[in-house]
């Protein structure tokens, strides 16, 4: 029997009133749209408590549950504070729950290369979910800030994942 897919949704900010940020909403919507192609999906929303409200993971799970798809199940990862800690925690969850099916990463387009690389380096051959489109009215400076921020983060996090894997701490 073919394993159902697992979709890891990488977190983003929760607003002071507890609502999801636009980025978080778009990531969840993209993951839900992709999951609609499958009869059953397991979601791993990842992200701990930030500056405001509940954990990013619980906010994402609530959004997905509101969609009401009966074939969806959830494993919340509520400890992660950044991309690297998300990848480490997701690796643990996948091992603990013996999930061997295909794994997909859902996040923003600028963030997707780093997430996929880190998962691959951690031994998880993840595939991309189609990322959400950037909002039409978004500020080009902000978009480029987030893209350029990935430039040093990718080799830095990749080196840390490789070191953790060599030390067998991943």
C-alpha positions in Angstrom: 0.0 0.0 0.0 1.3 3.4 -0.9 2.1 5.7 2.1 0.1 8.9 2.3 2.2 12.1 2.0 3.4 14.1 4.9 3.6 17.9 4.5 5.9 19.9 6.8 4.7 23.5 7.0 7.4 25.8 8.2 6.1 28.5 10.5 5.9 32.3 10.3 4.8 35.0 12.7 1.6 35.1 14.7 0.2 38.6 15.2 -0.3 40.3 18.6 -4.0 39.4 18.5 -3.2 35.7 17.9 -4.2 35.7 14.3 -1.8 34.3 11.7 0.4 36.7 9.7 -0.2 37.0 6.0 2.9 34.9 5.3 1.6 32.1 7.6 -1.9 32.2 6.0 -0.4 31.9 2.6 1.9 29.0 3.6 -1.0 27.1 5.1 -3.3 27.8 2.1 -0.6 26.5 -0.3 -0.1 23.3 1.8 -3.9 22.7 2.0 -4.3 23.2 -1.8 -1.5 20.7 -2.4 -2.9 18.2 0.1 -6.3 18.3 -1.6 -4.8 16.1 -4.4 -4.4 13.2 -2.0 -7.1 11.1 -0.1 -5.1 11.3 3.1 -2.4 13.6 4.3 -0.4 14.0 7.5 0.6 17.6 8.3 3.5 18.6 10.5 3.1 22.3 11.2 6.3 23.4 12.9 6.9 26.5 15.0 6.9 27.3 18.6 5.6 30.3 20.6 6.9 33.5 19.2 6.5 37.0 20.5 2.7 36.8 20.5 -0.1 34.3 20.9 -0.1 30.5 20.6 2.5 28.5 18.9 2.8 28.9 15.2 2.2 25.1 14.8 -1.1 25.2 16.7 -2.3 28.3 14.8 -1.6 26.4 11.5 -3.3 23.3 12.7 -6.4 25.3 13.7 -6.5 26.9 10.2 -6.2 23.4 8.6 -8.9 21.9 10.8 -11.2 24.8 9.9 -11.0 23.6 6.3 -12.7 20.4 7.5 -11.0 17.7 5.4 -11.6 14.3 7.0 -8.5 12.6 5.6 -6.1 14.9 7.3 -4.1 14.1 10.4 -1.7 16.3 12.4 1.6 16.0 14.3 2.3 19.4 15.8 5.9 20.4 16.4 5.7 23.3 18.8 9.3 23.6 20.0 11.1 25.1 17.0 12.3 28.7 17.0 14.0 28.8 13.6 14.4 26.8 10.4 17.3 24.7 11.7 15.5 23.7 14.9 12.4 22.9 12.8 14.3 20.5 10.7 15.9 18.8 13.7 12.5 18.5 15.4 10.8 17.2 12.3 13.5 14.5 11.8 12.8 13.3 15.4 9.0 13.2 14.8 9.4 11.3 11.5 11.6 8.7 13.2 9.4 8.5 16.3 6.2 7.9 14.3 8.0 5.7 11.7 6.8 7.9 8.8 8.3 6.5 5.6 6.0 8.0 3.0 6.9 11.0 0.8 7.7 14.2 2.7 6.9 17.6 1.2 8.0 21.0 2.4 5.6 23.9 2.4 6.9 27.4 2.9 7.4 30.7 1.0 9.3 30.6 -2.3 12.3 32.5 -1.0 12.6 30.0 2.0 12.0 26.7 0.1 15.5 26.1 -1.2 16.9 26.3 2.4 14.2 24.1 3.8 14.6 21.4 1.1 18.4 21.4 1.4 18.4 21.1 5.2 15.9 18.2 5.1 18.0 16.5 2.4 21.2 16.9 4.4 19.4 15.5 7.4 18.5 12.4 5.4 14.9 13.2 4.5 14.5 13.3 0.7 11.8 16.0 0.8 10.1 17.4 -2.2 8.6 20.9 -2.6 5.0 21.9 -2.3 4.1 24.6 -4.8 4.8 27.7 -2.9 2.3 30.5 -2.4 2.4 33.5 -4.6 3.8 36.7 -3.1 1.0 39.2 -2.5 0.6 41.6 -5.5 0.8 44.6 -3.3 3.9 43.5 -1.3 6.8 45.9 -0.9 9.7 45.0 -3.2 12.2 46.0 -0.6 10.8 43.5 1.9 10.7 40.8 -0.7 14.4 41.3 -1.5 15.3 41.6 2.2 13.9 38.1 2.8 15.5 36.7 -0.3 18.9 38.2 0.5 18.7 37.0 4.1 18.7 33.4 2.8 22.2 33.9 1.2 24.2 33.6 4.4 21.6 31.4 6.1 21.8 28.6 3.6 25.6 27.7 3.9 25.5 28.4 7.7 22.6 26.1 8.4 23.8 23.5 5.9 27.2 23.3 7.7 25.4 23.0 11.1 23.2 20.1 9.8 26.2 18.3 8.4 28.1 18.7 11.6 25.1 17.5 13.6 24.7 14.5 11.3 28.4 13.6 11.6 28.2 13.9 15.4 25.0 11.8 15.2 23.0 14.4 17.0 20.4 14.8 14.3 
